[in-house]
Amino acid sequence: MSYTVNVIEEKCVGCSICSRICPTGTLKINKETKKAYNSGVYCDNAWGCLYACPTKALEIVEVR
């Protein structure tokens, strides 16, 4: 099984902590909405973003 991070957009405040801490660049900030999104780049499952998010806007999901 493989896992990645999903952004719960309603909870994201666009602080960019997740995108700055992500070692692979999986999480990016949308310039228009100012919200984080999963760019589709390989996630190495470090989960630093998950623990750093102040609003708990990230969740682990299985890649199918």
PDB file of N, CA, C and O in Angstrom:
ATOM      1  N   MET A   1       0.836  -1.190   0.000  1.00  0.00           N
ATOM      2  CA  MET A   1       0.000   0.000   0.000  1.00  0.00           C
ATOM      3  C   MET A   1       0.876   1.247   0.000  1.00  0.00           C
ATOM      4  O   MET A   1       1.988   1.256   0.527  1.00  0.00           O
ATOM      5  N   SER A   2       0.347   2.274  -0.595  1.00  0.00           N
ATOM      6  CA  SER A   2       1.045   3.545  -0.670  1.00  0.00           C
ATOM      7  C   SER A   2       0.117   4.628  -0.134  1.00  0.00           C
ATOM      8  O   SER A   2      -1.102   4.553  -0.294  1.00  0.00           O
ATOM      9  N   TYR A   3       0.703   5.628   0.499  1.00  0.00           N
ATOM     10  CA  TYR A   3      -0.086   6.693   1.110  1.00  0.00           C
ATOM     11  C   TYR A   3       0.415   8.058   0.672  1.00  0.00           C
ATOM     12  O   TYR A   3       1.567   8.216   0.266  1.00  0.00           O
ATOM     13  N   THR A   4      -0.468   9.036   0.761  1.00  0.00           N
ATOM     14  CA  THR A   4      -0.119  10.420   0.478  1.00  0.00           C
ATOM     15  C   THR A   4      -0.942  11.316   1.397  1.00  0.00           C
ATOM     16  O   THR A   4      -1.673  10.833   2.262  1.00  0.00           O
ATOM     17  N   VAL A   5      -0.816  12.605   1.202  1.00  0.00           N
ATOM     18  CA  VAL A   5      -1.507  13.583   2.039  1.00  0.00           C
ATOM     19  C   VAL A   5      -2.613  14.259   1.237  1.00  0.00           C
ATOM     20  O   VAL A   5      -2.411  14.653   0.088  1.00  0.00           O
ATOM     21  N   ASN A   6      -3.766  14.387   1.847  1.00  0.00           N
ATOM     22  CA  ASN A   6      -4.894  15.093   1.254  1.00  0.00           C
ATOM     23  C   ASN A   6      -5.114  16.379   2.046  1.00  0.00           C
ATOM     24  O   ASN A   6      -5.024  16.382   3.274  1.00  0.00           O
ATOM     25  N   VAL A   7      -5.401  17.463   1.344  1.00  0.00           N
ATOM     26  CA  VAL A   7      -5.676  18.745   1.994  1.00  0.00           C
ATOM     27  C   VAL A   7      -7.177  18.906   2.160  1.00  0.00           C
ATOM     28  O   VAL A   7      -7.931  18.777   1.195  1.00  0.00           O
ATOM     29  N   ILE A   8      -7.608  19.187   3.376  1.00  0.00           N
ATOM     30  CA  ILE A   8      -9.011  19.506   3.650  1.00  0.00           C
ATOM     31  C   ILE A   8      -9.124  21.019   3.467  1.00  0.00           C
ATOM     32  O   ILE A   8      -8.834  21.796   4.377  1.00  0.00           O
ATOM     33  N   GLU A   9      -9.549  21.411   2.283  1.00  0.00           N
ATOM     34  CA  GLU A   9      -9.500  22.817   1.875  1.00  0.00           C
ATOM     35  C   GLU A   9     -10.231  23.762   2.829  1.00  0.00           C
ATOM     36  O   GLU A   9      -9.793  24.891   3.048  1.00  0.00           O
ATOM     37  N   GLU A  10     -11.332  23.303   3.386  1.00  0.00           N
ATOM     38  CA  GLU A  10     -12.113  24.155   4.294  1.00  0.00           C
ATOM     39  C   GLU A  10     -11.331  24.524   5.553  1.00  0.00           C
ATOM     40  O   GLU A  10     -11.597  25.556   6.169  1.00  0.00           O
ATOM     41  N   LYS A  11     -10.376  23.692   5.933  1.00  0.00           N
ATOM     42  CA  LYS A  11      -9.589  23.941   7.146  1.00  0.00           C
ATOM     43  C   LYS A  11      -8.284  24.684   6.866  1.00  0.00           C
ATOM     44  O   LYS A  11      -7.679  25.246   7.779  1.00  0.00           O
ATOM     45  N   CYS A  12      -7.854  24.688   5.614  1.00  0.00           N
ATOM     46  CA  CYS A  12      -6.570  25.293   5.254  1.00  0.00           C
ATOM     47  C   CYS A  12      -6.664  26.818   5.295  1.00  0.00           C
ATOM     48  O   CYS A  12      -7.579  27.414   4.727  1.00  0.00           O
ATOM     49  N   VAL A  13      -5.691  27.442   5.985  1.00  0.00           N
ATOM     50  CA  VAL A  13      -5.652  28.902   6.071  1.00  0.00           C
ATOM     51  C   VAL A  13      -4.533  29.496   5.211  1.00  0.00           C
ATOM     52  O   VAL A  13      -4.313  30.707   5.220  1.00  0.00           O
ATOM     53  N   GLY A  14      -3.831  28.637   4.472  1.00  0.00           N
ATOM     54  CA  GLY A  14      -2.799  29.119   3.556  1.00  0.00           C
ATOM     55  C   GLY A  14      -1.527  29.615   4.212  1.00  0.00           C
ATOM     56  O   GLY A  14      -0.837  30.466   3.649  1.00  0.00           O
ATOM     57  N   CYS A  15      -1.202  29.106   5.381  1.00  0.00           N
ATOM     58  CA  CYS A  15      -0.008  29.569   6.097  1.00  0.00           C
ATOM     59  C   CYS A  15       1.292  29.098   5.443  1.00  0.00           C
ATOM     60  O   CYS A  15       2.350  29.668   5.708  1.00  0.00           O
ATOM     61  N   SER A  16       1.235  28.089   4.610  1.00  0.00           N
ATOM     62  CA  SER A  16       2.340  27.500   3.837  1.00  0.00           C
ATOM     63  C   SER A  16       3.367  26.729   4.660  1.00  0.00           C
ATOM     64  O   SER A  16       4.422  26.367   4.138  1.00  0.00           O
ATOM     65  N   ILE A  17       3.086  26.477   5.913  1.00  0.00           N
ATOM     66  CA  ILE A  17       4.008  25.680   6.729  1.00  0.00           C
ATOM     67  C   ILE A  17       4.192  24.304   6.104  1.00  0.00           C
ATOM     68  O   ILE A  17       5.315  23.806   6.028  1.00  0.00           O
ATOM     69  N   CYS A  18       3.120  23.693   5.661  1.00  0.00           N
ATOM     70  CA  CYS A  18       3.193  22.347   5.079  1.00  0.00           C
ATOM     71  C   CYS A  18       4.076  22.314   3.841  1.00  0.00           C
ATOM     72  O   CYS A  18       4.891  21.404   3.683  1.00  0.00           O
ATOM     73  N   SER A  19       3.923  23.287   2.973  1.00  0.00           N
ATOM     74  CA  SER A  19       4.710  23.287   1.737  1.00  0.00           C
ATOM     75  C   SER A  19       6.181  23.577   2.008  1.00  0.00           C
ATOM     76  O   SER A  19       7.048  23.094   1.280  1.00  0.00           O
ATOM     77  N   ARG A  20       6.471  24.345   3.029  1.00  0.00           N
ATOM     78  CA  ARG A  20       7.859  24.647   3.371  1.00  0.00           C
ATOM     79  C   ARG A  20       8.556  23.469   4.041  1.00  0.00           C
ATOM     80  O   ARG A  20       9.763  23.290   3.879  1.00  0.00           O
ATOM     81  N   ILE A  21       7.810  22.667   4.788  1.00  0.00           N
ATOM     82  CA  ILE A  21       8.409  21.548   5.510  1.00  0.00           C
ATOM     83  C   ILE A  21       8.492  20.279   4.664  1.00  0.00           C
ATOM     84  O   ILE A  21       9.255  19.372   4.997  1.00  0.00           O
ATOM     85  N   CYS A  22       7.736  20.195   3.594  1.00  0.00           N
ATOM     86  CA  CYS A  22       7.677  18.990   2.755  1.00  0.00           C
ATOM     87  C   CYS A  22       8.991  18.798   1.983  1.00  0.00           C
ATOM     88  O   CYS A  22       9.357  19.654   1.177  1.00  0.00           O
ATOM     89  N   PRO A  23       9.703  17.685   2.219  1.00  0.00           N
ATOM     90  CA  PRO A  23      10.992  17.479   1.559  1.00  0.00           C
ATOM     91  C   PRO A  23      10.893  17.129   0.071  1.00  0.00           C
ATOM     92  O   PRO A  23      11.882  17.248  -0.652  1.00  0.00           O
ATOM     93  N   THR A  24       9.732  16.707  -0.390  1.00  0.00           N
ATOM     94  CA  THR A  24       9.594  16.299  -1.794  1.00  0.00           C
ATOM     95  C   THR A  24       8.819  17.290  -2.653  1.00  0.00           C
ATOM     96  O   THR A  24       8.749  17.122  -3.871  1.00  0.00           O
ATOM     97  N   GLY A  25       8.241  18.308  -2.050  1.00  0.00           N
ATOM     98  CA  GLY A  25       7.463  19.276  -2.817  1.00  0.00           C
ATOM     99  C   GLY A  25       6.076  18.794  -3.175  1.00  0.00           C
ATOM    100  O   GLY A  25       5.455  19.304  -4.109  1.00  0.00           O
ATOM    101  N   THR A  26       5.585  17.810  -2.434  1.00  0.00           N
ATOM    102  CA  THR A  26       4.243  17.287  -2.697  1.00  0.00           C
ATOM    103  C   THR A  26       3.192  18.361  -2.466  1.00  0.00           C
ATOM    104  O   THR A  26       2.246  18.485  -3.245  1.00  0.00           O
ATOM    105  N   LEU A  27       3.351  19.128  -1.413  1.00  0.00           N
ATOM    106  CA  LEU A  27       2.366  20.160  -1.084  1.00  0.00           C
ATOM    107  C   LEU A  27       2.821  21.514  -1.605  1.00  0.00           C
ATOM    108  O   LEU A  27       3.954  21.938  -1.381  1.00  0.00           O
ATOM    109  N   LYS A  28       1.922  22.173  -2.298  1.00  0.00           N
ATOM    110  CA  LYS A  28       2.163  23.499  -2.872  1.00  0.00           C
ATOM    111  C   LYS A  28       1.034  24.421  -2.425  1.00  0.00           C
ATOM    112  O   LYS A  28       0.009  23.959  -1.923  1.00  0.00           O
ATOM    113  N   ILE A  29       1.225  25.717  -2.609  1.00  0.00           N
ATOM    114  CA  ILE A  29       0.189  26.701  -2.299  1.00  0.00           C
ATOM    115  C   ILE A  29      -0.354  27.263  -3.608  1.00  0.00           C
ATOM    116  O   ILE A  29       0.406  27.741  -4.451  1.00  0.00           O
ATOM    117  N   ASN A  30      -1.666  27.203  -3.771  1.00  0.00           N
ATOM    118  CA  ASN A  30      -2.325  27.750  -4.949  1.00  0.00           C
ATOM    119  C   ASN A  30      -2.271  29.273  -4.863  1.00  0.00           C
ATOM    120  O   ASN A  30      -2.741  29.852  -3.884  1.00  0.00           O
ATOM    121  N   LYS A  31      -1.710  29.918  -5.865  1.00  0.00           N
ATOM    122  CA  LYS A  31      -1.543  31.374  -5.847  1.00  0.00           C
ATOM    123  C   LYS A  31      -2.865  32.123  -5.864  1.00  0.00           C
ATOM    124  O   LYS A  31      -2.953  33.236  -5.345  1.00  0.00           O
ATOM    125  N   GLU A  32      -3.889  31.529  -6.452  1.00  0.00           N
ATOM    126  CA  GLU A  32      -5.192  32.189  -6.520  1.00  0.00           C
ATOM    127  C   GLU A  32      -6.001  32.022  -5.238  1.00  0.00           C
ATOM    128  O   GLU A  32      -6.527  32.995  -4.697  1.00  0.00           O
ATOM    129  N   THR A  33      -6.097  30.786  -4.757  1.00  0.00           N
ATOM    130  CA  THR A  33      -6.935  30.519  -3.579  1.00  0.00           C
ATOM    131  C   THR A  33      -6.184  30.682  -2.268  1.00  0.00           C
ATOM    132  O   THR A  33      -6.795  30.792  -1.205  1.00  0.00           O
ATOM    133  N   LYS A  34      -4.840  30.699  -2.346  1.00  0.00           N
ATOM    134  CA  LYS A  34      -3.978  30.776  -1.152  1.00  0.00           C
ATOM    135  C   LYS A  34      -4.146  29.557  -0.250  1.00  0.00           C
ATOM    136  O   LYS A  34      -3.896  29.631   0.953  1.00  0.00           O
ATOM    137  N   LYS A  35      -4.567  28.443  -0.829  1.00  0.00           N
ATOM    138  CA  LYS A  35      -4.757  27.197  -0.081  1.00  0.00           C
ATOM    139  C   LYS A  35      -3.727  26.172  -0.547  1.00  0.00           C
ATOM    140  O   LYS A  35      -3.257  26.217  -1.683  1.00  0.00           O
ATOM    141  N   ALA A  36      -3.389  25.253   0.344  1.00  0.00           N
ATOM    142  CA  ALA A  36      -2.472  24.174  -0.014  1.00  0.00           C
ATOM    143  C   ALA A  36      -3.182  23.166  -0.905  1.00  0.00           C
ATOM    144  O   ALA A  36      -4.405  23.030  -0.859  1.00  0.00           O
ATOM    145  N   TYR A  37      -2.402  22.464  -1.714  1.00  0.00           N
ATOM    146  CA  TYR A  37      -2.939  21.374  -2.526  1.00  0.00           C
ATOM    147  C   TYR A  37      -1.846  20.335  -2.743  1.00  0.00           C
ATOM    148  O   TYR A  37      -0.658  20.645  -2.651  1.00  0.00           O
ATOM    149  N   ASN A  38      -2.248  19.116  -3.028  1.00  0.00           N
ATOM    150  CA  ASN A  38      -1.321  18.032  -3.320  1.00  0.00           C
ATOM    151  C   ASN A  38      -0.980  18.121  -4.801  1.00  0.00           C
ATOM    152  O   ASN A  38      -1.854  17.978  -5.656  1.00  0.00           O
ATOM    153  N   SER A  39       0.292  18.356  -5.098  1.00  0.00           N
ATOM    154  CA  SER A  39       0.722  18.556  -6.483  1.00  0.00           C
ATOM    155  C   SER A  39       0.856  17.264  -7.274  1.00  0.00           C
ATOM    156  O   SER A  39       1.103  17.297  -8.479  1.00  0.00           O
ATOM    157  N   GLY A  40       0.695  16.133  -6.610  1.00  0.00           N
ATOM    158  CA  GLY A  40       0.809  14.854  -7.294  1.00  0.00           C
ATOM    159  C   GLY A  40       2.218  14.303  -7.330  1.00  0.00           C
ATOM    160  O   GLY A  40       2.442  13.189  -7.805  1.00  0.00           O
ATOM    161  N   VAL A  41       3.172  15.075  -6.830  1.00  0.00           N
ATOM    162  CA  VAL A  41       4.556  14.614  -6.735  1.00  0.00           C
ATOM    163  C   VAL A  41       4.625  13.523  -5.676  1.00  0.00           C
ATOM    164  O   VAL A  41       3.866  13.542  -4.707  1.00  0.00           O
ATOM    165  N   TYR A  42       5.530  12.578  -5.862  1.00  0.00           N
ATOM    166  CA  TYR A  42       5.688  11.467  -4.918  1.00  0.00           C
ATOM    167  C   TYR A  42       5.826  11.965  -3.482  1.00  0.00           C
ATOM    168  O   TYR A  42       6.648  12.837  -3.200  1.00  0.00           O
ATOM    169  N   CYS A  43       5.031  11.416  -2.585  1.00  0.00           N
ATOM    170  CA  CYS A  43       5.077  11.728  -1.154  1.00  0.00           C
ATOM    171  C   CYS A  43       5.938  10.676  -0.468  1.00  0.00           C
ATOM    172  O   CYS A  43       5.674   9.481  -0.607  1.00  0.00           O
ATOM    173  N   ASP A  44       6.966  11.098   0.273  1.00  0.00           N
ATOM    174  CA  ASP A  44       7.852  10.128   0.922  1.00  0.00           C
ATOM    175  C   ASP A  44       7.358   9.698   2.304  1.00  0.00           C
ATOM    176  O   ASP A  44       8.052   8.982   3.025  1.00  0.00           O
ATOM    177  N   ASN A  45       6.168  10.136   2.660  1.00  0.00           N
ATOM    178  CA  ASN A  45       5.525   9.746   3.921  1.00  0.00           C
ATOM    179  C   ASN A  45       6.318  10.147   5.155  1.00  0.00           C
ATOM    180  O   ASN A  45       6.335   9.415   6.144  1.00  0.00           O
ATOM    181  N   ALA A  46       6.966  11.289   5.110  1.00  0.00           N
ATOM    182  CA  ALA A  46       7.683  11.808   6.277  1.00  0.00           C
ATOM    183  C   ALA A  46       6.694  12.326   7.323  1.00  0.00           C
ATOM    184  O   ALA A  46       6.975  12.285   8.520  1.00  0.00           O
ATOM    185  N   TRP A  47       5.548  12.807   6.873  1.00  0.00           N
ATOM    186  CA  TRP A  47       4.435  13.297   7.686  1.00  0.00           C
ATOM    187  C   TRP A  47       4.758  14.529   8.533  1.00  0.00           C
ATOM    188  O   TRP A  47       3.989  14.870   9.432  1.00  0.00           O
ATOM    189  N   GLY A  48       5.865  15.195   8.268  1.00  0.00           N
ATOM    190  CA  GLY A  48       6.173  16.427   8.991  1.00  0.00           C
ATOM    191  C   GLY A  48       5.088  17.470   8.788  1.00  0.00           C
ATOM    192  O   GLY A  48       4.747  18.215   9.707  1.00  0.00           O
ATOM    193  N   CYS A  49       4.551  17.516   7.583  1.00  0.00           N
ATOM    194  CA  CYS A  49       3.486  18.465   7.255  1.00  0.00           C
ATOM    195  C   CYS A  49       2.253  18.217   8.117  1.00  0.00           C
ATOM    196  O   CYS A  49       1.616  19.149   8.608  1.00  0.00           O
ATOM    197  N   LEU A  50       1.939  16.953   8.284  1.00  0.00           N
ATOM    198  CA  LEU A  50       0.757  16.554   9.044  1.00  0.00           C
ATOM    199  C   LEU A  50       0.820  17.077  10.480  1.00  0.00           C
ATOM    200  O   LEU A  50      -0.164  17.589  11.013  1.00  0.00           O
ATOM    201  N   TYR A  51       1.984  16.938  11.086  1.00  0.00           N
ATOM    202  CA  TYR A  51       2.156  17.357  12.478  1.00  0.00           C
ATOM    203  C   TYR A  51       2.345  18.863  12.616  1.00  0.00           C
ATOM    204  O   TYR A  51       2.047  19.430  13.667  1.00  0.00           O
ATOM    205  N   ALA A  52       2.837  19.514  11.564  1.00  0.00           N
ATOM    206  CA  ALA A  52       3.101  20.950  11.621  1.00  0.00           C
ATOM    207  C   ALA A  52       1.875  21.815  11.333  1.00  0.00           C
ATOM    208  O   ALA A  52       1.844  22.986  11.711  1.00  0.00           O
ATOM    209  N   CYS A  53       0.881  21.259  10.678  1.00  0.00           N
ATOM    210  CA  CYS A  53      -0.293  22.045  10.282  1.00  0.00           C
ATOM    211  C   CYS A  53      -1.058  22.530  11.514  1.00  0.00           C
ATOM    212  O   CYS A  53      -1.555  21.716  12.292  1.00  0.00           O
ATOM    213  N   PRO A  54      -1.158  23.847  11.698  1.00  0.00           N
ATOM    214  CA  PRO A  54      -1.821  24.383  12.891  1.00  0.00           C
ATOM    215  C   PRO A  54      -3.340  24.214  12.898  1.00  0.00           C
ATOM    216  O   PRO A  54      -3.968  24.291  13.954  1.00  0.00           O
ATOM    217  N   THR A  55      -3.933  23.984  11.724  1.00  0.00           N
ATOM    218  CA  THR A  55      -5.393  23.846  11.663  1.00  0.00           C
ATOM    219  C   THR A  55      -5.844  22.416  11.387  1.00  0.00           C
ATOM    220  O   THR A  55      -7.033  22.161  11.197  1.00  0.00           O
ATOM    221  N   LYS A  56      -4.892  21.482  11.366  1.00  0.00           N
ATOM    222  CA  LYS A  56      -5.205  20.059  11.109  1.00  0.00           C
ATOM    223  C   LYS A  56      -5.943  19.884   9.782  1.00  0.00           C
ATOM    224  O   LYS A  56      -6.922  19.144   9.688  1.00  0.00           O
ATOM    225  N   ALA A  57      -5.444  20.584   8.761  1.00  0.00           N
ATOM    226  CA  ALA A  57      -6.080  20.550   7.444  1.00  0.00           C
ATOM    227  C   ALA A  57      -5.543  19.436   6.546  1.00  0.00           C
ATOM    228  O   ALA A  57      -5.887  19.371   5.365  1.00  0.00           O
ATOM    229  N   LEU A  58      -4.710  18.569   7.095  1.00  0.00           N
ATOM    230  CA  LEU A  58      -4.131  17.490   6.300  1.00  0.00           C
ATOM    231  C   LEU A  58      -4.540  16.142   6.860  1.00  0.00           C
ATOM    232  O   LEU A  58      -4.693  15.968   8.069  1.00  0.00           O
ATOM    233  N   GLU A  59      -4.716  15.186   5.948  1.00  0.00           N
ATOM    234  CA  GLU A  59      -5.048  13.827   6.363  1.00  0.00           C
ATOM    235  C   GLU A  59      -4.297  12.840   5.482  1.00  0.00           C
ATOM    236  O   GLU A  59      -3.993  13.131   4.325  1.00  0.00           O
ATOM    237  N   ILE A  60      -4.004  11.680   6.033  1.00  0.00           N
ATOM    238  CA  ILE A  60      -3.333  10.623   5.287  1.00  0.00           C
ATOM    239  C   ILE A  60      -4.387   9.830   4.529  1.00  0.00           C
ATOM    240  O   ILE A  60      -5.405   9.430   5.094  1.00  0.00           O
ATOM    241  N   VAL A  61      -4.129   9.606   3.241  1.00  0.00           N
ATOM    242  CA  VAL A  61      -5.046   8.814   2.422  1.00  0.00           C
ATOM    243  C   VAL A  61      -4.259   7.767   1.643  1.00  0.00           C
ATOM    244  O   VAL A  61      -3.098   7.976   1.294  1.00  0.00           O
ATOM    245  N   GLU A  62      -4.904   6.648   1.380  1.00  0.00           N
ATOM    246  CA  GLU A  62      -4.286   5.583   0.601  1.00  0.00           C
ATOM    247  C   GLU A  62      -4.348   5.938  -0.879  1.00  0.00           C
ATOM    248  O   GLU A  62      -5.378   6.394  -1.375  1.00  0.00           O
ATOM    249  N   VAL A  63      -3.238   5.724  -1.576  1.00  0.00           N
ATOM    250  CA  VAL A  63      -3.193   5.942  -3.017  1.00  0.00           C
ATOM    251  C   VAL A  63      -3.676   4.673  -3.686  1.00  0.00           C
ATOM    252  O   VAL A  63      -3.180   3.584  -3.395  1.00  0.00           O
ATOM    253  N   ARG A  64      -4.631   4.806  -4.571  1.00  0.00           N
ATOM    254  CA  ARG A  64      -5.191   3.627  -5.253  1.00  0.00           C
ATOM    255  C   ARG A  64      -4.811   3.610  -6.693  1.00  0.00           C
ATOM    256  O   ARG A  64      -5.192   2.693  -7.421  1.00  0.00           O
TER     257      ARG A  64
END
